């Protein structure tokens, strides 16, 4: 039996999936949520064995939610469900611990097929992704991260900036001082040759799923 949780910020899409799955006797929907934080609560409460997970969600995105869930419940299988078809986004999600990756442009029947495969621990990669993304089927989830001129701490800060976090929120999340965050911001701007905080924000958004 597939005990499924659905995390998707568009309720109309959830409703369509629920309608499809209502005829599937082997699938039990344990709950649906519209953001990453509520998903963590649902997982603790209902203990699903499979999750259909959007990447771009409020409060906590799918990549971070996947990391947290897999750390606590490594047996849970996660199918990423998203509009992002970039290779970097696929890599990020698979590195976080997802078992499969399917685009929202897929038919509901394809989503059902992917769910059934992922629930058995089998990797599923949407065939509509580009060739580079499909090569992920031949690799393990523990791929080596690309080398960067930035330090790991600076990359963390860029990712948090892309999520809209303020300097104080970044400091609290990383358990460092506000001044330390400001210093990192200045160093990032210097190293990348950017012109101020505006360009740093644009860079962060562009690179959100590319580290």
Number of C-alpha atoms within 10 A of each C-alpha: 10 19 18 25 24 25 28 25 19 13 13 10 12 17 12 11 16 14 12 14 17 12 9 11 9 11 17 15 17 19 17 21 20 18 23 26 18 16 25 18 12 19 20 12 11 14 16 22 20 27 30 26 30 28 25 18 19 15 13 18 17 29 25 15 23 31 18 15 20 16 13 11 16 13 13 24 28 31 29 28 25 21 14 19 17 14 18 17 21 27 22 20 24 25 19 22 23 28 27 27 31 27 20 17 12 15 10 15 12 14 22 16 12 22 26 18 17 24 22 13 16 13 19 22 21 19 13 13 17 12 10 12 20 17 11 18 13 7 9 10 17 11 12 8 10 7 9 9 10 14 12 12 12 16 19 15 23 26 21 20 22 19 17 14 15 13 19 15 15 21 18 12 12 14 9 12 14 16 12 12 21 14 12 18 20 15 14 20 17 12 11 12 11 15 10 12 12 10 13 21 17 14 17 21 18 11 16 19 19 16 17
